[in-house]
Amino acid sequence: MRIIWNGTDITAYCNVTGCVHRDAAGGRNDSLEMEMDRADVWYRWAPDEGDEIEVTQDGYTTGIMYLTAVIPCGDKYRILAGSVKPAGDRKTWAGYENNSFRALAERCAAECGMKAKIFGMDEDLLIPYCMRRGEGCAAFLTRIGRAEGFKIKAFSGVFRAIYLPWAEGLAPVSRITITADQKGVNYRRRGSAKYTALTVQTPWTRATARDIAAAGNRPAVVTDLPAADAATAGRWARNLLRDHNRQAEELTVDQRLDTRLAALSRVSVDGGTDMDGEWIIEEAEHDLHNRNTSVRMFRIMDTVR
């Protein structure tokens, strides 16, 4: 394991007793939690909020993370870091009119000293109007993403906007076999939590999306989005319905360390149970010290029309 702090390799000065990297999407930033001996050595480096730290191991990297806290615990200390710079937490109100999606993402990223990249979606998609409601940059882009069908993932100083259907169409990074009595597996299915339909309704238009696999469930109506035409309302309705209904079936698997498993990576599951099928990872937790991985996944669904 190598530890890079503000561009300097300080591995030789550290005795790591714990290191967990959480790789997340869907409204949560990546996080890094480390525990080390020899607190006196660390404090000689005068750590400060926003300092850059990166951990690498066997070809895996956490990417550049930004220090949020150093907590002394006797002769040990805990280091907490996140994937968004401290300026990204600055909350404000603002309105944006007639921005392409690329322009909006780059504007928000620049505000907190980061960059933006877009994967799998139309970068020139026009967003006629949107309002930032006392939110930080990441929270604002995440909320817009629920309607437009993308997920925000901050990694190594870059906000990555990843179109969910594009990510779901990539080749699986792993095939996991799960048996009925396997330990370390938690499967939850709540079919009644799905909406059978979702309508986006505005003073100018309305459109409805339906989930053909949730017939008989309750519908939902959203009235706080500024859709001016049926095409926009329909797109938002489909994406919001998918975003809600996909969370009704969740699978968590604990296993030995496998750093191929990352947020928004696709996984195939077999073994002859109800869990068989295609899943996409929402969050992967890698314990680099104890060499364990835990992944939380949602089933890939194609039933929304």
C-alpha positions as CSV (number, residue, x, y, z in Angstrom):
1,M,0.0,0.0,0.0
2,R,1.3,3.4,-1.0
3,I,0.1,6.7,0.5
4,I,0.6,9.9,-1.4
5,W,0.0,13.2,0.5
6,N,0.0,16.4,-1.5
7,G,2.1,14.7,-4.1
8,T,4.7,13.3,-1.7
9,D,5.0,9.5,-1.0
10,I,4.8,9.3,2.8
11,T,4.4,5.5,3.0
12,A,7.6,5.0,4.9
13,Y,6.4,7.2,7.7
14,C,3.0,5.5,8.2
15,N,2.0,2.3,9.9
16,V,-1.5,1.7,8.6
17,T,-3.8,-0.3,10.9
18,G,-7.1,0.3,8.9
19,C,-8.0,1.6,5.4
20,V,-11.5,1.5,4.0
21,H,-12.4,3.2,0.6
22,R,-16.1,3.6,-0.2
23,D,-16.7,4.0,-3.9
24,A,-20.2,5.4,-4.4
25,A,-22.8,6.9,-6.8
26,G,-26.4,8.0,-6.5
27,G,-26.1,10.9,-4.1
28,R,-23.1,9.9,-2.0
29,N,-19.5,11.0,-2.5
30,D,-16.5,8.6,-2.3
31,S,-15.0,8.5,1.1
32,L,-11.7,7.3,2.6
33,E,-11.2,6.3,6.3
34,M,-7.8,5.4,7.5
35,E,-6.3,4.5,10.9
36,M,-2.5,4.8,11.6
37,D,0.0,4.5,14.4
38,R,2.6,7.2,15.2
39,A,0.4,10.2,15.3
40,D,3.4,12.4,16.1
41,V,4.9,11.7,12.7
42,W,1.7,12.6,10.9
43,Y,1.3,15.9,12.7
44,R,4.8,17.0,11.6
45,W,3.2,17.2,8.1
46,A,0.8,19.8,9.4
47,P,-2.4,18.3,7.8
48,D,-5.1,20.8,6.8
49,E,-8.6,20.5,5.4
50,G,-8.5,20.1,1.6
51,D,-5.1,18.5,1.5
52,E,-4.8,15.8,-1.2
53,I,-4.4,12.2,-0.3
54,E,-4.3,9.1,-2.5
55,V,-4.0,5.5,-1.6
56,T,-2.8,2.8,-4.1
57,Q,-2.5,-0.9,-3.7
58,D,-1.9,-3.6,-6.4
59,G,-3.0,-1.4,-9.2
60,Y,-6.0,0.0,-7.5
61,T,-6.3,3.7,-6.6
62,T,-8.7,5.6,-4.5
63,G,-8.0,8.6,-6.8
64,I,-7.1,11.9,-5.2
65,M,-9.2,12.5,-2.1
66,Y,-9.5,15.7,0.0
67,L,-8.8,15.7,3.7
68,T,-11.9,16.5,5.9
69,A,-10.7,15.6,9.3
70,V,-7.8,14.2,11.4
71,I,-9.0,12.7,14.7
72,P,-6.4,11.7,17.4
73,C,-7.1,8.5,19.3
74,G,-4.2,8.1,21.8
75,D,-1.1,7.2,19.9
76,K,-3.2,6.5,16.8
77,Y,-5.2,8.8,14.5
78,R,-8.0,8.5,12.1
79,I,-7.9,10.3,8.7
80,L,-11.2,11.1,6.9
81,A,-11.3,12.3,3.3
82,G,-13.8,12.7,0.6
83,S,-13.8,12.9,-3.2
84,V,-15.2,16.4,-3.5
85,K,-13.2,19.5,-2.6
86,P,-14.3,21.4,0.5
87,A,-15.7,24.2,-1.7
88,G,-18.2,21.7,-3.1
89,D,-20.1,21.8,0.1
90,R,-20.9,25.5,-0.3
91,K,-24.7,25.8,-0.5
92,T,-26.4,28.5,-2.5
93,W,-29.6,29.5,-4.4
94,A,-29.3,30.1,-8.1
95,G,-31.3,29.9,-11.4
96,Y,-29.9,28.6,-14.7
97,E,-31.5,29.3,-18.0
98,N,-30.9,27.8,-21.5
99,N,-27.7,25.9,-20.5
100,S,-26.4,22.8,-22.3
101,F,-25.8,20.0,-20.0
102,R,-22.1,20.3,-20.5
103,A,-22.1,24.0,-19.7
104,L,-24.1,23.4,-16.5
105,A,-21.8,20.6,-15.4
106,E,-18.6,22.5,-16.1
107,R,-20.0,25.6,-14.4
108,C,-20.8,23.7,-11.2
109,A,-17.5,21.9,-11.3
110,A,-15.5,25.1,-11.7
111,E,-17.2,26.6,-8.8
112,C,-15.5,24.1,-6.4
113,G,-12.2,23.9,-8.3
114,M,-12.9,20.6,-10.1
115,K,-13.5,19.5,-13.7
116,A,-16.4,17.8,-15.4
117,K,-16.6,14.8,-17.8
118,I,-19.7,13.2,-19.4
119,F,-20.2,9.6,-20.3
120,G,-22.9,8.0,-22.5
121,M,-25.3,11.0,-22.9
122,D,-25.8,14.0,-25.2
123,E,-23.5,16.7,-23.9
124,D,-25.5,19.3,-25.8
125,L,-28.8,18.4,-24.2
126,L,-30.5,21.8,-23.5
127,I,-31.8,22.4,-20.0
128,P,-34.2,25.3,-20.5
129,Y,-34.4,26.2,-16.8
130,C,-33.4,24.7,-13.4
131,M,-33.1,26.1,-9.9
132,R,-30.5,25.3,-7.3
133,R,-32.3,25.1,-4.0
134,G,-29.7,25.9,-1.3
135,E,-27.6,22.9,-2.4
136,G,-23.9,22.2,-2.9
137,C,-22.7,21.5,-6.4
138,A,-22.7,17.7,-6.1
139,A,-26.2,17.6,-4.5
140,F,-27.6,19.9,-7.2
141,L,-26.2,17.9,-10.1
142,T,-27.4,14.7,-8.5
143,R,-31.0,16.0,-8.3
144,I,-30.9,17.2,-11.9
145,G,-29.5,13.7,-12.8
146,R,-32.5,11.9,-11.4
147,A,-34.7,13.5,-14.0
148,E,-32.2,13.3,-16.8
149,G,-31.1,9.7,-16.2
150,F,-27.5,10.2,-15.1
151,K,-25.5,9.6,-12.0
152,I,-22.8,11.9,-10.6
153,K,-19.6,10.3,-9.4
154,A,-16.7,12.5,-8.1
155,F,-13.3,10.9,-8.7
156,S,-9.9,12.4,-8.6
157,G,-11.0,16.0,-9.0
158,V,-13.6,15.4,-11.7
159,F,-17.4,15.3,-11.5
160,R,-18.3,12.4,-13.8
161,A,-21.9,12.5,-15.2
162,I,-22.6,8.9,-16.2
163,Y,-25.8,8.1,-18.1
164,L,-27.3,5.1,-16.3
165,P,-28.6,3.2,-19.4
166,W,-25.2,3.5,-20.9
167,A,-23.5,2.1,-17.8
168,E,-26.0,-0.7,-17.6
169,G,-25.2,-1.7,-21.2
170,L,-21.5,-2.2,-20.6
171,A,-20.1,-5.7,-20.2
172,P,-20.2,-7.2,-16.7
173,V,-17.0,-6.8,-14.7
174,S,-17.7,-9.9,-12.7
175,R,-19.9,-13.0,-12.5
176,I,-20.9,-13.9,-8.9
177,T,-22.5,-17.3,-8.0
178,I,-24.8,-17.1,-5.1
179,T,-26.5,-20.1,-3.5
180,A,-29.6,-20.1,-1.3
181,D,-27.7,-20.7,2.0
182,Q,-24.7,-18.5,1.2
183,K,-23.4,-16.3,4.0
184,G,-22.6,-12.6,3.6
185,V,-25.6,-12.1,1.3
186,N,-28.6,-9.8,2.0
187,Y,-31.4,-9.8,-0.6
188,R,-34.4,-7.4,-0.3
189,R,-37.3,-7.2,-2.7
190,R,-40.2,-4.8,-2.1
191,G,-42.4,-5.0,-5.1
192,S,-45.2,-3.0,-3.4
193,A,-42.8,0.0,-3.1
194,K,-42.8,0.5,-6.9
195,Y,-45.0,3.1,-8.6
196,T,-47.1,1.7,-11.4
197,A,-46.9,5.0,-13.2
198,L,-45.4,8.5,-12.7
199,T,-46.8,11.7,-14.2
200,V,-44.9,14.9,-14.6
201,Q,-47.5,17.7,-14.7
202,T,-46.9,21.4,-15.2
203,P,-49.0,24.4,-16.2
204,W,-47.9,23.8,-19.8
205,T,-47.9,20.1,-20.3
206,R,-48.1,16.6,-18.8
207,A,-46.7,13.2,-19.6
208,T,-46.9,9.8,-17.9
209,A,-44.5,6.9,-17.8
210,R,-45.5,3.4,-16.8
211,D,-43.8,0.3,-15.3
212,I,-45.3,-2.7,-16.9
213,A,-44.0,-4.9,-14.1
214,A,-45.7,-2.9,-11.4
215,A,-49.4,-3.2,-12.4
216,G,-51.8,-2.6,-9.6
217,N,-49.4,-0.5,-7.5
218,R,-50.1,3.2,-6.7
219,P,-49.2,5.9,-9.2
220,A,-47.2,9.1,-8.4
221,V,-47.5,12.7,-9.7
222,V,-44.7,15.2,-9.8
223,T,-45.6,18.9,-10.1
224,D,-42.5,20.9,-9.2
225,L,-40.5,20.4,-12.5
226,P,-40.4,23.1,-15.2
227,A,-41.2,21.0,-18.2
228,A,-42.5,23.2,-21.0
229,D,-43.2,20.5,-23.6
230,A,-44.5,16.9,-23.7
231,A,-41.1,15.4,-24.9
232,T,-39.3,16.9,-21.9
233,A,-42.0,15.9,-19.4
234,G,-42.0,12.3,-20.9
235,R,-38.2,12.0,-20.6
236,W,-38.3,13.2,-17.0
237,A,-41.2,10.9,-16.1
238,R,-39.4,7.8,-17.4
239,N,-36.2,8.6,-15.7
240,L,-37.8,9.5,-12.3
241,L,-39.9,6.3,-12.4
242,R,-36.8,4.2,-13.2
243,D,-34.8,5.9,-10.4
244,H,-37.5,5.2,-7.9
245,N,-38.5,1.6,-8.9
246,R,-35.0,0.3,-9.3
247,Q,-34.5,0.8,-5.6
248,A,-37.2,-1.8,-4.7
249,E,-34.9,-4.7,-5.4
250,E,-31.5,-4.6,-3.6
251,L,-28.7,-7.1,-3.2
252,T,-25.7,-6.8,-0.8
253,V,-22.8,-9.2,-1.1
254,D,-19.7,-9.5,1.2
255,Q,-16.7,-11.3,-0.2
256,R,-12.9,-11.2,-0.4
257,L,-11.3,-8.1,-1.9
258,D,-12.2,-7.6,-5.5
259,T,-11.3,-4.1,-6.7
260,R,-12.9,-4.7,-10.1
261,L,-16.2,-4.0,-8.4
262,A,-16.9,-0.3,-8.6
263,A,-19.9,2.0,-8.4
264,L,-21.9,1.9,-11.7
265,S,-20.2,-1.4,-12.8
266,R,-22.4,-4.2,-14.0
267,V,-22.4,-7.6,-12.4
268,S,-24.0,-10.9,-13.5
269,V,-25.4,-13.2,-10.7
270,D,-26.2,-16.9,-11.1
271,G,-26.7,-19.8,-8.8
272,G,-30.4,-20.8,-9.3
273,T,-32.1,-18.3,-6.9
274,D,-34.4,-15.3,-7.3
275,M,-31.2,-13.2,-7.3
276,D,-30.1,-14.5,-10.7
277,G,-29.8,-11.8,-13.4
278,E,-28.0,-8.5,-14.2
279,W,-27.2,-6.0,-11.5
280,I,-25.5,-2.6,-11.3
281,I,-23.4,-1.5,-8.3
282,E,-24.6,1.5,-6.3
283,E,-21.8,1.4,-3.8
284,A,-18.6,-0.7,-3.3
285,E,-16.7,-0.7,0.0
286,H,-13.1,-2.0,-0.2
287,D,-11.3,-2.7,3.1
288,L,-7.8,-2.6,1.7
289,H,-6.2,-3.5,5.0
290,N,-8.3,-6.6,5.8
291,R,-8.8,-7.3,2.1
292,N,-12.6,-7.5,2.0
293,T,-15.2,-6.1,-0.4
294,S,-18.9,-5.4,0.2
295,V,-21.1,-4.3,-2.7
296,R,-24.6,-3.0,-2.7
297,M,-26.5,-3.4,-6.1
298,F,-29.8,-2.7,-7.7
299,R,-31.3,-5.0,-10.4
300,I,-31.1,-3.7,-14.0
301,M,-34.7,-3.2,-15.2
302,D,-36.1,-2.5,-18.6
303,T,-39.9,-2.4,-17.9
304,V,-40.5,1.4,-17.9
305,R,-42.3,2.7,-20.9
